């Protein structure tokens, strides 16, 4: 599995173009869980959101789609 930071770098490489990236979190657990190693706990989730916020222009999905279809999507757009 590709590390989160690597995925972020790959996505950010295309962030200068007018394209929409979408990130989906299936679950965030309150504590690290050995059975759910790919699910972030709340601390890791906060770190990931900080990385995303530093690298992308985060928009609510409905706004991002409206801007995409109207040609007004900002560079580095990301919906969560």
PDB file as gemmi writes it, atoms N, CA and C in Angstrom:
CRYST1    1.000    1.000    1.000  90.00  90.00  90.00 P 1                      
ATOM      1  N   UNK A   1       0.842  -1.180   0.000  1.00  0.00           N  
ATOM      2  CA  UNK A   1       0.000   0.000   0.000  1.00  0.00           C  
ATOM      3  C   UNK A   1       0.890   1.248   0.000  1.00  0.00           C  
ATOM      4  N   UNK A   2       0.524   2.222  -0.786  1.00  0.00           N  
ATOM      5  CA  UNK A   2       1.296   3.461  -0.880  1.00  0.00           C  
ATOM      6  C   UNK A   2       1.043   4.301   0.364  1.00  0.00           C  
ATOM      7  N   UNK A   3       2.101   4.856   0.941  1.00  0.00           N  
ATOM      8  CA  UNK A   3       1.984   5.687   2.137  1.00  0.00           C  
ATOM      9  C   UNK A   3       1.161   6.932   1.836  1.00  0.00           C  
ATOM     10  N   UNK A   4       0.478   7.432   2.856  1.00  0.00           N  
ATOM     11  CA  UNK A   4      -0.382   8.603   2.691  1.00  0.00           C  
ATOM     12  C   UNK A   4       0.389   9.793   2.143  1.00  0.00           C  
ATOM     13  N   UNK A   5       1.601  10.043   2.661  1.00  0.00           N  
ATOM     14  CA  UNK A   5       2.392  11.187   2.201  1.00  0.00           C  
ATOM     15  C   UNK A   5       2.735  11.058   0.718  1.00  0.00           C  
ATOM     16  N   UNK A   6       2.983   9.841   0.254  1.00  0.00           N  
ATOM     17  CA  UNK A   6       3.274   9.620  -1.162  1.00  0.00           C  
ATOM     18  C   UNK A   6       2.039   9.898  -2.006  1.00  0.00           C  
ATOM     19  N   UNK A   7       0.896   9.432  -1.545  1.00  0.00           N  
ATOM     20  CA  UNK A   7      -0.352   9.697  -2.260  1.00  0.00           C  
ATOM     21  C   UNK A   7      -0.612  11.195  -2.326  1.00  0.00           C  
ATOM     22  N   UNK A   8      -0.358  11.880  -1.221  1.00  0.00           N  
ATOM     23  CA  UNK A   8      -0.566  13.322  -1.174  1.00  0.00           C  
ATOM     24  C   UNK A   8       0.342  14.026  -2.172  1.00  0.00           C  
ATOM     25  N   UNK A   9       1.599  13.623  -2.238  1.00  0.00           N  
ATOM     26  CA  UNK A   9       2.545  14.236  -3.173  1.00  0.00           C  
ATOM     27  C   UNK A   9       2.119  13.996  -4.612  1.00  0.00           C  
ATOM     28  N   UNK A  10       1.645  12.800  -4.914  1.00  0.00           N  
ATOM     29  CA  UNK A  10       1.189  12.496  -6.278  1.00  0.00           C  
ATOM     30  C   UNK A  10      -0.036  13.324  -6.641  1.00  0.00           C  
ATOM     31  N   UNK A  11      -0.957  13.459  -5.708  1.00  0.00           N  
ATOM     32  CA  UNK A  11      -2.154  14.254  -5.976  1.00  0.00           C  
ATOM     33  C   UNK A  11      -1.813  15.730  -6.103  1.00  0.00           C  
ATOM     34  N   UNK A  12      -0.925  16.220  -5.258  1.00  0.00           N  
ATOM     35  CA  UNK A  12      -0.555  17.630  -5.287  1.00  0.00           C  
ATOM     36  C   UNK A  12       0.179  17.984  -6.569  1.00  0.00           C  
ATOM     37  N   UNK A  13       0.833  17.011  -7.192  1.00  0.00           N  
ATOM     38  CA  UNK A  13       1.538  17.281  -8.448  1.00  0.00           C  
ATOM     39  C   UNK A  13       0.576  17.763  -9.523  1.00  0.00           C  
ATOM     40  N   UNK A  14      -0.649  17.292  -9.490  1.00  0.00           N  
ATOM     41  CA  UNK A  14      -1.659  17.731 -10.456  1.00  0.00           C  
ATOM     42  C   UNK A  14      -2.510  18.870  -9.939  1.00  0.00           C  
ATOM     43  N   UNK A  15      -2.189  19.391  -8.758  1.00  0.00           N  
ATOM     44  CA  UNK A  15      -3.032  20.404  -8.131  1.00  0.00           C  
ATOM     45  C   UNK A  15      -2.979  21.755  -8.841  1.00  0.00           C  
ATOM     46  N   UNK A  16      -1.983  21.983  -9.671  1.00  0.00           N  
ATOM     47  CA  UNK A  16      -1.913  23.254 -10.376  1.00  0.00           C  
ATOM     48  C   UNK A  16      -2.908  23.316 -11.521  1.00  0.00           C  
ATOM     49  N   UNK A  17      -3.374  22.171 -11.974  1.00  0.00           N  
ATOM     50  CA  UNK A  17      -4.372  22.139 -13.030  1.00  0.00           C  
ATOM     51  C   UNK A  17      -5.759  22.283 -12.415  1.00  0.00           C  
ATOM     52  N   UNK A  18      -6.721  22.610 -13.241  1.00  0.00           N  
ATOM     53  CA  UNK A  18      -8.093  22.757 -12.768  1.00  0.00           C  
ATOM     54  C   UNK A  18      -8.778  21.400 -12.769  1.00  0.00           C  
ATOM     55  N   UNK A  19      -8.454  20.611 -11.766  1.00  0.00           N  
ATOM     56  CA  UNK A  19      -9.104  19.326 -11.607  1.00  0.00           C  
ATOM     57  C   UNK A  19      -9.477  19.152 -10.150  1.00  0.00           C  
ATOM     58  N   UNK A  20     -10.500  18.356  -9.939  1.00  0.00           N  
ATOM     59  CA  UNK A  20     -11.011  18.135  -8.593  1.00  0.00           C  
ATOM     60  C   UNK A  20     -10.520  16.801  -8.066  1.00  0.00           C  
ATOM     61  N   UNK A  21      -9.877  16.830  -6.908  1.00  0.00           N  
ATOM     62  CA  UNK A  21      -9.504  15.612  -6.198  1.00  0.00           C  
ATOM     63  C   UNK A  21     -10.542  15.391  -5.106  1.00  0.00           C  
ATOM     64  N   UNK A  22     -10.865  14.124  -4.859  1.00  0.00           N  
ATOM     65  CA  UNK A  22     -11.834  13.781  -3.823  1.00  0.00           C  
ATOM     66  C   UNK A  22     -11.201  12.741  -2.913  1.00  0.00           C  
ATOM     67  N   UNK A  23     -11.285  12.973  -1.611  1.00  0.00           N  
ATOM     68  CA  UNK A  23     -10.761  12.052  -0.615  1.00  0.00           C  
ATOM     69  C   UNK A  23     -11.943  11.539   0.204  1.00  0.00           C  
ATOM     70  N   UNK A  24     -11.940  10.236   0.442  1.00  0.00           N  
ATOM     71  CA  UNK A  24     -13.011   9.615   1.214  1.00  0.00           C  
ATOM     72  C   UNK A  24     -12.399   8.844   2.376  1.00  0.00           C  
ATOM     73  N   UNK A  25     -12.867   9.127   3.556  1.00  0.00           N  
ATOM     74  CA  UNK A  25     -12.468   8.365   4.736  1.00  0.00           C  
ATOM     75  C   UNK A  25     -13.642   7.467   5.099  1.00  0.00           C  
ATOM     76  N   UNK A  26     -13.412   6.165   5.101  1.00  0.00           N  
ATOM     77  CA  UNK A  26     -14.481   5.223   5.426  1.00  0.00           C  
ATOM     78  C   UNK A  26     -14.775   5.216   6.916  1.00  0.00           C  
ATOM     79  N   UNK A  27     -13.714   5.365   7.693  1.00  0.00           N  
ATOM     80  CA  UNK A  27     -13.883   5.256   9.138  1.00  0.00           C  
ATOM     81  C   UNK A  27     -12.692   5.911   9.819  1.00  0.00           C  
ATOM     82  N   UNK A  28     -12.954   6.520  10.959  1.00  0.00           N  
ATOM     83  CA  UNK A  28     -11.904   7.030  11.827  1.00  0.00           C  
ATOM     84  C   UNK A  28     -12.170   6.420  13.197  1.00  0.00           C  
ATOM     85  N   UNK A  29     -11.186   5.724  13.719  1.00  0.00           N  
ATOM     86  CA  UNK A  29     -11.358   5.070  15.019  1.00  0.00           C  
ATOM     87  C   UNK A  29     -10.807   5.964  16.120  1.00  0.00           C  
ATOM     88  N   UNK A  30     -11.332   5.807  17.337  1.00  0.00           N  
ATOM     89  CA  UNK A  30     -10.891   6.672  18.430  1.00  0.00           C  
ATOM     90  C   UNK A  30      -9.500   6.322  18.929  1.00  0.00           C  
ATOM     91  N   UNK A  31      -9.139   5.048  18.867  1.00  0.00           N  
ATOM     92  CA  UNK A  31      -7.836   4.569  19.306  1.00  0.00           C  
ATOM     93  C   UNK A  31      -7.232   3.694  18.212  1.00  0.00           C  
ATOM     94  N   UNK A  32      -5.900   3.612  18.114  1.00  0.00           N  
ATOM     95  CA  UNK A  32      -5.308   2.685  17.148  1.00  0.00           C  
ATOM     96  C   UNK A  32      -5.838   1.270  17.397  1.00  0.00           C  
ATOM     97  N   UNK A  33      -6.127   0.569  16.302  1.00  0.00           N  
ATOM     98  CA  UNK A  33      -6.704  -0.772  16.395  1.00  0.00           C  
ATOM     99  C   UNK A  33      -5.879  -1.721  15.539  1.00  0.00           C  
ATOM    100  N   UNK A  34      -5.327  -2.764  16.144  1.00  0.00           N  
ATOM    101  CA  UNK A  34      -4.477  -3.718  15.430  1.00  0.00           C  
ATOM    102  C   UNK A  34      -5.231  -4.442  14.321  1.00  0.00           C  
ATOM    103  N   UNK A  35      -6.539  -4.522  14.417  1.00  0.00           N  
ATOM    104  CA  UNK A  35      -7.336  -5.182  13.376  1.00  0.00           C  
ATOM    105  C   UNK A  35      -7.736  -4.231  12.255  1.00  0.00           C  
ATOM    106  N   UNK A  36      -7.582  -2.942  12.472  1.00  0.00           N  
ATOM    107  CA  UNK A  36      -7.956  -1.930  11.471  1.00  0.00           C  
ATOM    108  C   UNK A  36      -6.754  -1.042  11.186  1.00  0.00           C  
ATOM    109  N   UNK A  37      -5.660  -1.660  10.763  1.00  0.00           N  
ATOM    110  CA  UNK A  37      -4.400  -0.924  10.622  1.00  0.00           C  
ATOM    111  C   UNK A  37      -4.427   0.157   9.543  1.00  0.00           C  
ATOM    112  N   UNK A  38      -5.360   0.066   8.608  1.00  0.00           N  
ATOM    113  CA  UNK A  38      -5.420   1.071   7.540  1.00  0.00           C  
ATOM    114  C   UNK A  38      -6.437   2.168   7.846  1.00  0.00           C  
ATOM    115  N   UNK A  39      -7.094   2.070   8.994  1.00  0.00           N  
ATOM    116  CA  UNK A  39      -8.054   3.094   9.406  1.00  0.00           C  
ATOM    117  C   UNK A  39      -7.361   4.042  10.380  1.00  0.00           C  
ATOM    118  N   UNK A  40      -7.387   5.351  10.103  1.00  0.00           N  
ATOM    119  CA  UNK A  40      -6.691   6.277  11.002  1.00  0.00           C  
ATOM    120  C   UNK A  40      -7.424   6.431  12.333  1.00  0.00           C  
ATOM    121  N   UNK A  41      -6.633   6.643  13.386  1.00  0.00           N  
ATOM    122  CA  UNK A  41      -7.256   7.018  14.649  1.00  0.00           C  
ATOM    123  C   UNK A  41      -7.418   8.541  14.634  1.00  0.00           C  
ATOM    124  N   UNK A  42      -8.046   9.093  15.654  1.00  0.00           N  
ATOM    125  CA  UNK A  42      -8.348  10.521  15.630  1.00  0.00           C  
ATOM    126  C   UNK A  42      -7.096  11.393  15.538  1.00  0.00           C  
ATOM    127  N   UNK A  43      -5.999  10.978  16.192  1.00  0.00           N  
ATOM    128  CA  UNK A  43      -4.757  11.750  16.112  1.00  0.00           C  
ATOM    129  C   UNK A  43      -4.208  11.737  14.693  1.00  0.00           C  
ATOM    130  N   UNK A  44      -4.158  10.558  14.085  1.00  0.00           N  
ATOM    131  CA  UNK A  44      -3.631  10.424  12.721  1.00  0.00           C  
ATOM    132  C   UNK A  44      -4.539  11.135  11.719  1.00  0.00           C  
ATOM    133  N   UNK A  45      -5.836  11.068  11.934  1.00  0.00           N  
ATOM    134  CA  UNK A  45      -6.804  11.747  11.071  1.00  0.00           C  
ATOM    135  C   UNK A  45      -6.570  13.256  11.090  1.00  0.00           C  
ATOM    136  N   UNK A  46      -6.350  13.807  12.280  1.00  0.00           N  
ATOM    137  CA  UNK A  46      -6.064  15.244  12.394  1.00  0.00           C  
ATOM    138  C   UNK A  46      -4.786  15.608  11.648  1.00  0.00           C  
ATOM    139  N   UNK A  47      -3.763  14.751  11.732  1.00  0.00           N  
ATOM    140  CA  UNK A  47      -2.525  14.991  10.993  1.00  0.00           C  
ATOM    141  C   UNK A  47      -2.778  14.972   9.489  1.00  0.00           C  
ATOM    142  N   UNK A  48      -3.555  14.007   9.026  1.00  0.00           N  
ATOM    143  CA  UNK A  48      -3.841  13.901   7.598  1.00  0.00           C  
ATOM    144  C   UNK A  48      -4.632  15.115   7.110  1.00  0.00           C  
ATOM    145  N   UNK A  49      -5.596  15.568   7.891  1.00  0.00           N  
ATOM    146  CA  UNK A  49      -6.350  16.763   7.510  1.00  0.00           C  
ATOM    147  C   UNK A  49      -5.449  17.990   7.446  1.00  0.00           C  
ATOM    148  N   UNK A  50      -4.494  18.095   8.359  1.00  0.00           N  
ATOM    149  CA  UNK A  50      -3.554  19.221   8.331  1.00  0.00           C  
ATOM    150  C   UNK A  50      -2.710  19.183   7.064  1.00  0.00           C  
ATOM    151  N   UNK A  51      -2.241  17.998   6.668  1.00  0.00           N  
ATOM    152  CA  UNK A  51      -1.473  17.862   5.425  1.00  0.00           C  
ATOM    153  C   UNK A  51      -2.319  18.273   4.231  1.00  0.00           C  
ATOM    154  N   UNK A  52      -3.564  17.805   4.203  1.00  0.00           N  
ATOM    155  CA  UNK A  52      -4.451  18.149   3.086  1.00  0.00           C  
ATOM    156  C   UNK A  52      -4.697  19.651   3.032  1.00  0.00           C  
ATOM    157  N   UNK A  53      -4.958  20.244   4.189  1.00  0.00           N  
ATOM    158  CA  UNK A  53      -5.230  21.678   4.244  1.00  0.00           C  
ATOM    159  C   UNK A  53      -4.027  22.504   3.793  1.00  0.00           C  
ATOM    160  N   UNK A  54      -2.832  22.032   4.093  1.00  0.00           N  
ATOM    161  CA  UNK A  54      -1.622  22.750   3.697  1.00  0.00           C  
ATOM    162  C   UNK A  54      -1.338  22.628   2.204  1.00  0.00           C  
ATOM    163  N   UNK A  55      -1.894  21.603   1.563  1.00  0.00           N  
ATOM    164  CA  UNK A  55      -1.551  21.320   0.171  1.00  0.00           C  
ATOM    165  C   UNK A  55      -2.674  21.572  -0.823  1.00  0.00           C  
ATOM    166  N   UNK A  56      -3.899  21.702  -0.350  1.00  0.00           N  
ATOM    167  CA  UNK A  56      -5.046  21.815  -1.252  1.00  0.00           C  
ATOM    168  C   UNK A  56      -5.977  22.934  -0.825  1.00  0.00           C  
ATOM    169  N   UNK A  57      -6.838  23.302  -1.740  1.00  0.00           N  
ATOM    170  CA  UNK A  57      -7.919  24.242  -1.488  1.00  0.00           C  
ATOM    171  C   UNK A  57      -9.160  23.387  -1.213  1.00  0.00           C  
ATOM    172  N   UNK A  58      -9.493  23.178   0.061  1.00  0.00           N  
ATOM    173  CA  UNK A  58     -10.573  22.261   0.428  1.00  0.00           C  
ATOM    174  C   UNK A  58     -11.925  22.960   0.297  1.00  0.00           C  
ATOM    175  N   UNK A  59     -12.832  22.283  -0.413  1.00  0.00           N  
ATOM    176  CA  UNK A  59     -14.172  22.796  -0.655  1.00  0.00           C  
ATOM    177  C   UNK A  59     -15.204  21.738  -0.292  1.00  0.00           C  
ATOM    178  N   UNK A  60     -16.407  22.164   0.133  1.00  0.00           N  
ATOM    179  CA  UNK A  60     -17.487  21.189   0.289  1.00  0.00           C  
ATOM    180  C   UNK A  60     -17.805  20.580  -1.088  1.00  0.00           C  
ATOM    181  N   UNK A  61     -18.146  19.307  -1.123  1.00  0.00           N  
ATOM    182  CA  UNK A  61     -18.365  18.627  -2.400  1.00  0.00           C  
ATOM    183  C   UNK A  61     -19.393  19.336  -3.294  1.00  0.00           C  
ATOM    184  N   UNK A  62     -20.566  19.754  -2.779  1.00  0.00           N  
ATOM    185  CA  UNK A  62     -21.517  20.438  -3.678  1.00  0.00           C  
ATOM    186  C   UNK A  62     -20.935  21.700  -4.310  1.00  0.00           C  
ATOM    187  N   UNK A  63     -20.196  22.494  -3.523  1.00  0.00           N  
ATOM    188  CA  UNK A  63     -19.562  23.708  -4.062  1.00  0.00           C  
ATOM    189  C   UNK A  63     -18.496  23.361  -5.092  1.00  0.00           C  
ATOM    190  N   UNK A  64     -17.702  22.343  -4.785  1.00  0.00           N  
ATOM    191  CA  UNK A  64     -16.640  21.935  -5.710  1.00  0.00           C  
ATOM    192  C   UNK A  64     -17.226  21.489  -7.037  1.00  0.00           C  
ATOM    193  N   UNK A  65     -18.293  20.706  -6.995  1.00  0.00           N  
ATOM    194  CA  UNK A  65     -18.923  20.247  -8.245  1.00  0.00           C  
ATOM    195  C   UNK A  65     -19.521  21.408  -9.027  1.00  0.00           C  
ATOM    196  N   UNK A  66     -20.177  22.318  -8.341  1.00  0.00           N  
ATOM    197  CA  UNK A  66     -20.755  23.484  -9.026  1.00  0.00           C  
ATOM    198  C   UNK A  66     -19.661  24.306  -9.704  1.00  0.00           C  
ATOM    199  N   UNK A  67     -18.558  24.503  -9.009  1.00  0.00           N  
ATOM    200  CA  UNK A  67     -17.446  25.265  -9.582  1.00  0.00           C  
ATOM    201  C   UNK A  67     -16.783  24.506 -10.731  1.00  0.00           C  
ATOM    202  N   UNK A  68     -16.679  23.193 -10.591  1.00  0.00           N  
ATOM    203  CA  UNK A  68     -16.101  22.380 -11.660  1.00  0.00           C  
ATOM    204  C   UNK A  68     -16.925  22.511 -12.937  1.00  0.00           C  
ATOM    205  N   UNK A  69     -18.238  22.355 -12.814  1.00  0.00           N  
ATOM    206  CA  UNK A  69     -19.106  22.393 -13.994  1.00  0.00           C  
ATOM    207  C   UNK A  69     -19.243  23.791 -14.586  1.00  0.00           C  
ATOM    208  N   UNK A  70     -19.019  24.826 -13.760  1.00  0.00           N  
ATOM    209  CA  UNK A  70     -19.117  26.190 -14.279  1.00  0.00           C  
ATOM    210  C   UNK A  70     -17.769  26.725 -14.756  1.00  0.00           C  
ATOM    211  N   UNK A  71     -16.710  25.916 -14.602  1.00  0.00           N  
ATOM    212  CA  UNK A  71     -15.393  26.359 -15.030  1.00  0.00           C  
ATOM    213  C   UNK A  71     -14.712  27.304 -14.056  1.00  0.00           C  
ATOM    214  N   UNK A  72     -15.177  27.358 -12.815  1.00  0.00           N  
ATOM    215  CA  UNK A  72     -14.614  28.260 -11.822  1.00  0.00           C  
ATOM    216  C   UNK A  72     -13.913  27.512 -10.695  1.00  0.00           C  
ATOM    217  N   UNK A  73     -13.467  26.301 -10.961  1.00  0.00           N  
ATOM    218  CA  UNK A  73     -12.800  25.498  -9.926  1.00  0.00           C  
ATOM    219  C   UNK A  73     -11.415  26.066  -9.656  1.00  0.00           C  
ATOM    220  N   UNK A  74     -11.103  26.349  -8.379  1.00  0.00           N  
ATOM    221  CA  UNK A  74      -9.778  26.887  -8.079  1.00  0.00           C  
ATOM    222  C   UNK A  74      -8.699  25.819  -8.215  1.00  0.00           C  
ATOM    223  N   UNK A  75      -7.494  26.237  -8.415  1.00  0.00           N  
ATOM    224  CA  UNK A  75      -6.365  25.299  -8.489  1.00  0.00           C  
ATOM    225  C   UNK A  75      -6.254  24.558  -7.170  1.00  0.00           C  
ATOM    226  N   UNK A  76      -5.895  23.299  -7.232  1.00  0.00           N  
ATOM    227  CA  UNK A  76      -5.701  22.499  -6.038  1.00  0.00           C  
ATOM    228  C   UNK A  76      -6.975  22.173  -5.283  1.00  0.00           C  
ATOM    229  N   UNK A  77      -8.097  22.110  -5.989  1.00  0.00           N  
ATOM    230  CA  UNK A  77      -9.376  21.855  -5.331  1.00  0.00           C  
ATOM    231  C   UNK A  77      -9.445  20.414  -4.818  1.00  0.00           C  
ATOM    232  N   UNK A  78      -9.984  20.272  -3.607  1.00  0.00           N  
ATOM    233  CA  UNK A  78     -10.137  18.963  -2.977  1.00  0.00           C  
ATOM    234  C   UNK A  78     -11.429  18.958  -2.193  1.00  0.00           C  
ATOM    235  N   UNK A  79     -12.194  17.885  -2.379  1.00  0.00           N  
ATOM    236  CA  UNK A  79     -13.400  17.675  -1.575  1.00  0.00           C  
ATOM    237  C   UNK A  79     -13.192  16.452  -0.703  1.00  0.00           C  
ATOM    238  N   UNK A  80     -13.675  16.525   0.513  1.00  0.00           N  
ATOM    239  CA  UNK A  80     -13.559  15.389   1.440  1.00  0.00           C  
ATOM    240  C   UNK A  80     -14.955  14.835   1.646  1.00  0.00           C  
TER     241      UNK A  80                                                      
END                                                                             
